[in-house]
Amino acid sequence: MTKITLESLEVLEAIHRCGTFALAAKELHRVPSALTYTVNNIEQQLNIKIFDRSGHRAKLTPIGELLIKEGVKLLNSADQIEKRIHLHKMEYEERLLIAYDQLIPFQNLLFLISDFYQECPGVELKFTSEVLGGCWDALLSNRATIAIGVTGDAPVRDDIAVAPLGTVEFIFAVSKNHPLAKKIDAITNQDIQSYRSVAVADSTRGLVSRFSGILPGQEVLTVNTFQEKIDAMLAGLGIGYLPLAHAKKYLDSGELIQKEVPRLKSKGTLSLAWRISLVGKAGKWFIHQLSDKKIAKKILAVPN
């Protein structure tokens, strides 16, 4: 039995996709007779009929459909092997895992991702959003190579590097229909304690979970994302602290009302962290970009 080559599979796939031998030949920069010879040779040696050529367009027979279906899998696998070899030669990672704190709006990262694809074509990116200790946990558990926006003290590990990123601004807000929205004076801790707080859960899986902005004895509604928190607050289900970057459009529309509160933590310090032993050329590109103060400022900016 003959061995079907990748080149012959490419011919069959092109004929099937283009519909005619002539169009496939034009796409492959070959003469139609060369494609006819390839198909006839496979059909004769395997004793099968791949295409029904009785009509205007070349139509696959049932056995031809099976051949194309399995052949495309082989072609894709071959492409992946070539891609991996190329990335290895260029010292790029095949896949770069990046965790980012939800304090940073994902839309603020899109320009950097676009630039990355221009500089590091072929590298797969995977982003995961984390909260509080989640970024540290992602690094320690190998769920991420780079963490954008870590907070708190760094774990004592020789293979983790940390660099300052910048600060984010927080506000305390309530829905426009919440009872506290009508209070003229600054609200007190006793006022806050009287109402349910909405909190975003710490996304850590292996570290001790943390909570932020919750008073002792206060009722809490816990959600997974800042957007869920905002939705709950807009529905009047609770109150709480929000990064200004997430809250601004709701403040501008009047749906949320900013309130003065005691001891508001107006700034949060974020850092960039990475696993030194796991960072390749692609990861180093990201680290270099985020080490630029102008780019870091853009990442942490409040959207207009």
PLY file of the C-alpha trace (Angstrom):
ply
format ascii 1.0
element vertex 304
property float x
property float y
property float z
element edge 303
property int vertex1
property int vertex2
end_header
0.00 0.00 0.00
1.31 3.43 -0.92
2.12 6.02 1.70
0.03 9.17 1.35
2.33 12.18 1.54
1.52 15.52 3.12
1.93 17.09 -0.32
-0.73 14.81 -1.80
-3.06 15.57 1.13
-2.60 19.28 0.46
-3.64 18.67 -3.15
-6.77 16.76 -2.13
-7.72 19.40 0.46
-7.25 22.23 -2.06
-9.42 20.50 -4.69
-12.14 19.87 -2.12
-12.06 23.44 -0.83
-11.82 25.13 -4.23
-14.34 22.82 -5.92
-12.43 22.32 -9.18
-9.02 21.04 -10.23
-8.39 24.25 -12.17
-8.98 26.56 -9.21
-6.95 24.33 -6.88
-4.09 24.26 -9.39
-4.13 28.06 -9.55
-3.98 28.33 -5.76
-1.12 25.81 -5.54
0.72 27.38 -8.50
0.65 24.13 -10.42
-0.89 22.94 -13.67
-4.23 21.06 -13.46
-2.70 17.97 -15.08
-0.25 17.63 -12.18
-3.16 17.56 -9.71
-5.03 15.05 -11.87
-1.94 12.82 -11.90
-1.66 13.00 -8.07
-5.31 12.09 -7.53
-5.27 9.29 -10.11
-2.11 7.83 -8.60
-3.64 7.71 -5.09
-6.93 6.27 -6.39
-5.15 3.55 -8.37
-2.79 2.51 -5.60
-5.48 2.49 -2.90
-8.12 1.14 -5.28
-10.65 3.79 -4.23
-12.55 6.68 -5.79
-11.85 9.99 -4.04
-13.76 12.45 -6.21
-16.91 12.17 -8.28
-16.01 14.24 -11.34
-19.23 13.74 -13.25
-20.51 17.21 -12.44
-19.10 20.72 -12.82
-17.50 20.60 -9.38
-15.35 17.82 -7.94
-17.44 16.15 -5.25
-16.01 13.89 -2.58
-17.14 10.30 -2.40
-17.86 8.84 1.08
-14.36 7.33 1.22
-12.98 10.64 -0.05
-14.71 12.49 2.79
-13.05 10.14 5.29
-9.67 10.65 3.66
-10.01 14.45 3.73
-11.26 14.48 7.32
-8.29 12.49 8.59
-5.88 14.16 6.20
-6.71 17.65 7.49
-5.85 16.44 11.00
-2.42 15.34 9.75
-1.86 18.63 7.93
-2.74 20.60 11.06
-0.42 18.44 13.15
2.40 19.01 10.67
1.79 22.77 10.83
1.93 22.66 14.63
5.23 20.76 14.55
6.76 23.31 12.18
5.48 26.14 14.39
6.95 24.59 17.54
10.31 24.01 15.87
10.38 27.63 14.65
9.53 29.01 18.10
12.17 26.78 19.71
14.82 28.02 17.28
13.84 31.63 18.04
13.93 30.92 21.82
10.25 31.82 22.21
7.83 30.04 24.50
5.09 28.13 22.71
2.57 29.47 25.21
2.77 32.40 27.61
0.55 32.31 30.71
-0.25 35.71 32.18
-2.34 36.48 35.26
-3.62 39.99 35.85
-5.41 41.51 38.80
-8.99 42.53 38.10
-8.15 45.97 39.46
-6.77 46.49 35.94
-9.50 46.70 33.25
-8.72 44.10 30.59
-9.37 46.69 27.89
-6.26 48.51 29.14
-4.15 45.50 28.14
-5.45 45.15 24.58
-2.95 47.55 23.00
-0.09 45.63 24.57
-1.46 42.30 23.37
-1.77 43.73 19.84
1.86 44.91 19.94
2.93 41.50 21.27
1.42 39.65 18.30
3.40 41.91 15.99
6.68 41.23 17.81
6.16 37.58 18.76
4.01 35.94 16.05
3.00 32.36 16.71
3.20 32.50 20.51
-0.07 31.56 22.19
-1.25 33.87 24.96
-3.50 32.85 27.83
-4.75 35.50 30.27
-6.48 34.76 33.56
-8.06 37.39 35.80
-7.34 37.16 39.52
-8.32 38.94 42.73
-6.22 39.76 45.84
-3.88 36.78 46.40
-4.87 35.11 43.14
-1.95 36.50 41.13
0.60 35.24 43.66
-1.16 31.88 43.75
-1.08 31.70 39.93
2.68 32.22 39.92
3.39 29.74 42.69
1.18 27.02 41.20
2.52 27.45 37.64
-0.79 28.77 36.37
1.09 31.87 35.24
4.60 32.86 34.27
3.93 36.59 34.62
1.52 38.34 36.99
0.44 41.90 36.29
-0.82 43.78 39.32
0.21 41.68 42.32
-0.54 43.21 45.71
0.81 42.58 49.18
4.15 41.10 50.17
5.98 38.85 47.76
6.48 35.19 48.71
10.04 34.35 49.72
11.16 32.51 46.58
14.48 32.75 44.76
12.85 32.32 41.34
10.31 35.15 41.67
11.24 38.67 40.60
9.16 41.73 41.41
9.13 45.24 39.95
6.91 48.25 40.77
4.04 48.88 38.37
2.09 51.81 39.83
-1.01 52.68 41.82
-4.77 52.47 41.35
-7.33 54.81 42.91
-10.31 53.55 44.91
-13.65 55.17 45.71
-16.54 54.20 47.96
-19.85 54.08 46.13
-23.53 53.32 46.52
-26.39 53.04 44.04
-28.27 56.27 43.32
-31.34 54.61 44.87
-29.58 53.41 48.02
-30.57 55.07 51.33
-26.99 56.25 51.86
-27.06 58.12 48.54
-29.26 60.79 50.14
-27.03 61.29 53.19
-25.42 64.72 52.91
-22.64 64.34 55.47
-19.78 61.88 55.18
-21.03 58.44 56.09
-19.61 56.78 59.19
-18.39 53.27 59.84
-21.62 52.70 61.73
-23.57 53.71 58.61
-21.52 51.32 56.49
-21.87 48.51 59.00
-25.65 48.81 58.84
-25.76 47.79 55.19
-24.61 44.77 53.22
-21.26 45.02 51.50
-20.55 43.48 48.10
-17.11 41.87 47.93
-15.14 40.19 45.16
-13.82 36.82 46.32
-10.10 36.20 46.60
-9.25 33.93 43.65
-6.36 32.17 45.37
-6.57 28.38 45.41
-3.71 27.49 47.71
-2.94 30.59 49.77
-4.90 32.02 52.69
-7.88 33.99 51.35
-8.11 37.70 52.05
-10.98 40.16 52.24
-10.75 43.89 51.69
-13.00 46.73 52.84
-15.28 44.65 55.10
-16.10 45.87 58.62
-16.45 43.42 61.54
-19.96 42.00 61.71
-21.00 43.45 58.37
-23.22 41.32 56.13
-21.44 40.38 52.89
-22.53 39.36 49.41
-19.56 37.69 47.69
-19.19 37.62 43.90
-16.43 36.66 41.47
-15.74 39.79 39.42
-15.82 43.56 39.76
-18.50 43.74 37.08
-20.66 41.38 39.13
-20.00 43.60 42.14
-21.08 46.70 40.23
-24.19 44.94 38.92
-25.14 43.94 42.47
-24.54 47.46 43.74
-26.62 48.97 40.94
-29.43 46.61 41.94
-29.26 47.99 45.47
-28.00 44.73 46.95
-25.04 46.30 48.70
-22.36 48.96 48.90
-18.59 48.92 48.67
-15.22 50.09 47.46
-14.43 50.08 43.75
-11.37 50.87 41.63
-12.05 54.22 39.96
-11.14 52.63 36.60
-14.16 50.31 36.89
-16.53 52.78 38.52
-15.97 55.92 36.43
-18.57 55.41 33.70
-21.22 54.60 36.32
-20.25 57.68 38.33
-20.42 59.80 35.18
-23.89 58.44 34.35
-25.10 59.01 37.90
-25.97 55.35 38.45
-23.40 55.19 41.25
-22.79 57.91 43.82
-19.36 58.41 45.35
-19.41 58.94 49.12
-16.84 60.20 51.58
-15.99 57.60 54.21
-13.58 57.35 57.16
-10.11 56.04 56.40
-10.64 55.50 52.70
-7.70 53.71 51.16
-7.51 55.98 48.14
-4.49 54.32 46.51
-3.49 50.70 45.99
0.05 49.75 45.03
0.48 47.17 42.28
3.58 45.36 41.11
4.73 43.17 38.25
6.02 39.71 39.16
7.39 36.79 37.18
8.96 33.37 37.50
12.56 33.88 36.43
13.16 30.23 35.51
10.10 30.06 33.25
10.41 33.31 31.33
11.62 33.01 27.74
12.00 35.55 24.97
8.26 36.24 24.74
7.91 36.74 28.48
10.93 39.04 28.53
9.24 41.18 25.88
6.22 41.67 28.17
8.40 42.43 31.18
10.44 44.95 29.22
7.30 46.72 27.98
5.71 46.89 31.44
8.95 48.22 32.89
8.43 51.33 30.76
6.75 53.92 33.01
4.65 55.32 30.17
3.26 51.89 29.29
2.67 51.00 32.95
0.78 54.27 33.39
-1.37 53.45 30.37
-2.15 50.00 31.80
-3.37 51.55 35.06
-5.14 54.55 33.52
-8.80 55.30 34.17
-10.65 54.80 30.85
-12.27 57.90 29.41
0 1
1 2
2 3
3 4
4 5
5 6
6 7
7 8
8 9
9 10
10 11
11 12
12 13
13 14
14 15
15 16
16 17
17 18
18 19
19 20
20 21
21 22
22 23
23 24
24 25
25 26
26 27
27 28
28 29
29 30
30 31
31 32
32 33
33 34
34 35
35 36
36 37
37 38
38 39
39 40
40 41
41 42
42 43
43 44
44 45
45 46
46 47
47 48
48 49
49 50
50 51
51 52
52 53
53 54
54 55
55 56
56 57
57 58
58 59
59 60
60 61
61 62
62 63
63 64
64 65
65 66
66 67
67 68
68 69
69 70
70 71
71 72
72 73
73 74
74 75
75 76
76 77
77 78
78 79
79 80
80 81
81 82
82 83
83 84
84 85
85 86
86 87
87 88
88 89
89 90
90 91
91 92
92 93
93 94
94 95
95 96
96 97
97 98
98 99
99 100
100 101
101 102
102 103
103 104
104 105
105 106
106 107
107 108
108 109
109 110
110 111
111 112
112 113
113 114
114 115
115 116
116 117
117 118
118 119
119 120
120 121
121 122
122 123
123 124
124 125
125 126
126 127
127 128
128 129
129 130
130 131
131 132
132 133
133 134
134 135
135 136
136 137
137 138
138 139
139 140
140 141
141 142
142 143
143 144
144 145
145 146
146 147
147 148
148 149
149 150
150 151
151 152
152 153
153 154
154 155
155 156
156 157
157 158
158 159
159 160
160 161
161 162
162 163
163 164
164 165
165 166
166 167
167 168
168 169
169 170
170 171
171 172
172 173
173 174
174 175
175 176
176 177
177 178
178 179
179 180
180 181
181 182
182 183
183 184
184 185
185 186
186 187
187 188
188 189
189 190
190 191
191 192
192 193
193 194
194 195
195 196
196 197
197 198
198 199
199 200
200 201
201 202
202 203
203 204
204 205
205 206
206 207
207 208
208 209
209 210
210 211
211 212
212 213
213 214
214 215
215 216
216 217
217 218
218 219
219 220
220 221
221 222
222 223
223 224
224 225
225 226
226 227
227 228
228 229
229 230
230 231
231 232
232 233
233 234
234 235
235 236
236 237
237 238
238 239
239 240
240 241
241 242
242 243
243 244
244 245
245 246
246 247
247 248
248 249
249 250
250 251
251 252
252 253
253 254
254 255
255 256
256 257
257 258
258 259
259 260
260 261
261 262
262 263
263 264
264 265
265 266
266 267
267 268
268 269
269 270
270 271
271 272
272 273
273 274
274 275
275 276
276 277
277 278
278 279
279 280
280 281
281 282
282 283
283 284
284 285
285 286
286 287
287 288
288 289
289 290
290 291
291 292
292 293
293 294
294 295
295 296
296 297
297 298
298 299
299 300
300 301
301 302
302 303
